[in-house]
Amino acid sequence: MNSPLRKVGVVILVLFGLLFANLNWVQAYKADEYRNSPYNSRVRLDEYKRQRGAVILANGTQVAVSVATEDELKYLRTYPAKEMYAHLLGYKPVNIGPTGIEASENEFLAGTSDKLFGDRFRDIFTGEQTAGGNILLTISPTAQEKAFTELANNRVGATKGAVVALDPTTGAVKAMVSMPSFDPNALSSHDTNAAQKVYNDLLANADKPLNNRAVSEIEEPGSVMKVVIAAAGLESLGLQPDSAIQGGATYQAPGTTHKIPNSTGVVCADSISLQQALTVSCNTAFAKLAVDLGAQRVTDVATKFGWYQRDLAVGRLDGKGIARGATVAEGTLGELRTSSGGDDKPALALSGIGQRDVRISPMQGAMIAATVANYGKQMRPYLVQQQVGPDLTTIHYRAAPQVLQDSCSRETAGSLQQMMINVVQEGTGKNARIDGYQVGGKTGTAETGDDEETHGWFVGFALKDGQPIAATAVFLENAGKGGSAEAARIAGQVMRGMIADRAGK
């Protein structure tokens, strides 16, 4: 064979080799991507041949269900409650990626999960298309309705905010609402052009209605932070609720000329008990206490209560961690040390009252209250109670509550309960009171520093004969005057909803 033919042969062999390698790359590594591509119409048509499973509440109400149609796509995903469950359910559109529970439980709902292999295998012989699996949520229907309606119709005119309610003993999410909301039905429409336009409009909306403020955004907590500073004082300095600490009309942190005042109308004696300081929300006492504690103690206790939690998601528990779900934004404290490594006392003073760079999500706020109610044990939050087969009888998964961490001792939690109950009985949280229950909590008013109205917060819990019943956090963005009092009122209504559903079991 002459040289030119040999060269041609080598080139052909190389090309065949490249073709073979590319074929294997597509088959082995890119198959799932191509199969699940929104541009693959055959996969889309096949997916809609099988009825997607329902998302169901404990009372049997279906809040996401697929109904038969006459068009090319056999089933249409619908959301009967519209805006009320939008952020926790998410949406399952034809040409846009799913979100929320629709995304995290997609395989089981779609019927493609390995857990449903038996159903698919049976279909081969019957010729039928068994529906996908069903998801049972932990949500309390009455609490969710209260959270949605009270938040939407709040009495201070706030247009943005969130509510989270938890079972303190398990971490089960009983309500999760973000405002403003949206109607997911418009996004699941089979008219893909119309659905895309709705999505683009929502994405461009300045109020960010697609954002789940309950878990994805962090804000200044204001005086809610005083619960954590009180916990640090009890744990690290050996204080008791009746221990005297320094208060006064103003506090000037060492190294600064700025004087921190109390809120208008707050009377804070020069010497005041820790419990009374929390009850009246004495800024000067907690600013001074944070400085006395120092950066390390404040950081340590805050971390135990959930700050800097990077692996937290709300969905389905699996083994020792979270299998999947909506990621909770990480709470932060900001820098509490100087460049030389010493305590930044002005920063500590402002952080002690929940200002400067302190940030939490409403979910974390609810977890703080739940931890106090649960005697110091912080539970992992979760939203999926069960995975139930298409026959609605076979249970493929059942949630097993998990302790996330021990945030404080039982004794410290008991003292915090006593102090927070006093806040609701005699202090700023009176609007959260519920007859026949011990309700504790803490209001928070946070300045944003943007010449805008202040945020309003309330985190709280309800006990019955010492047993934890409910915990909640309410956040009203830029609520202004009366925002924290209104947040307390909403929290009381949501916890009443949880109590009503418990009684109806």
C-alpha positions, 0 to 999 in steps of 0.5 A: 500500500502506498503512502497516500492510501495509508494516510487516508486509512489512518484518517478514516480510522481516527474519524471512526474512533471519534465517532465511536467515542462520541456515540458512547458519550451521548449514550452513557453521559448525555442521555438523561440530559437529552431525554429530559430536555424541554426541547424533546417533544417526544419525552414531553408527550410521553410524560403527559400520558401518565397522570401525575400524582396528587399532593395531598393534605392530612384532611384529604384535600388535594392541593395539586392534581392532574385532570384529563384533557382533550388536547395533545397533552393528556393531563393538565396540572392544576392547583385548586387553592391557587395562590394559597399554596403556591410557594411551597408547592411550586409549579410544574409547567410544560416548558419551564423547570418545576419548582417547590415540591413539584421539583423535589418530588418530581420522580415520585409524582411523575411515576418514574421513581425506582420505588414505583417500578412494580407499578410500571412493570405491571403496566407492561402486561395490563397496557394501562398507564398507572398514575404517579405516586402521591405526596402527603404534606405536613401542612395544617390546612386551617393554619395555612389558610389563616397564615395566607388570609391574615398576611394578605389582609394585614392591618398595617398595609404591608405588601411583602412578608412571610409566615412559617409555623412548625410543630416544635416537637417534630419540625413538621412545617404546618404553614408556609406562606410568602407575600405577594403570591402568584397563581401557579395555574397560569404557569402550568397551562398547555399554551406554552407561549401564554405560560412563558409570558406569565413567567416573564411578567412575574420574573420582571415584577419588582415585588418578586412574587416568585421568591419564597420569602419564608426560606430564601430571603434573610432580613434584620430581625431587630429585637427578636435577636434579644432571645438569643442574647438572653440565651447566651447570658443564661448559658455563659454568664450564669444569669437567671431571669431575675438577675439584674443587668445594666439598662438605662435610657441610652448606651454608648459602646466603648470606642464610639460616640454613638448612643443607642437609645430605647424605642419611643415609650420604652422605660428601662431602669438603670438596673433591670432584671433580664426578664423585664428587659426582654418584656419591655424590649430594652435596647440598652440592656441587650446592647450592653449584654452583647458587649459583655458576652463578647464576639465568641460567646455571641457567635457560639450561641447564635450558631447553636440556634441556627445561624450559619446553617448551610445544609438546611433544606425543607422537603423530605428527610432521608437518613441523617440529613435532607434528601431534597427540598427548598434550601433555607438561606443562611443566617449571618451575624456579620463581622464582630471582630476588629482587624486586629482580632479583638472584639468590635464592641460597637458592632456587638452592641448593635448586633445585640439588638438585631441590627447592623449585619444580623440577618435571619429568614422567617424559617429560622425565626420559627425554628428559634421559637420552636427550639425554646418551646421544645426545651432546647432541642432544635428539630430539622424542618420538613414538609413531606409526611409520606410518599403514598403509591398510586393506590393511595394505600401503599406507603413508600416513605414515612417521615421520621423526625430528626434532632438538628442540634441541642441549642441550649440546656433544658434549664436555659430553655425553661427560663427563656420560656418563662421570659417569653411568656411574660413578653406576651402577658405583660409586654409587647406581644399581647396580641398573640395571647390564646385563652387556655394556652401559655403563649410566649414570644418576642416582637421585633422592629428592625430599621433597614437603613434605607429611609424606608419603613421598619420591618415588623417581626414576631416569633413565638410558641404555644404550650399546653400544660408545659407541652409544646403545641405550636411555633411560628414566625411572622415577618412584615416587610416595611410595615412601619409603626405597629408592624410588630404588634400586627405580626404578633396578632397574625401569629396568634391566629396561625397558632389557633389554626394549628390548635384547631386542626390538632383538636380535630384529629 
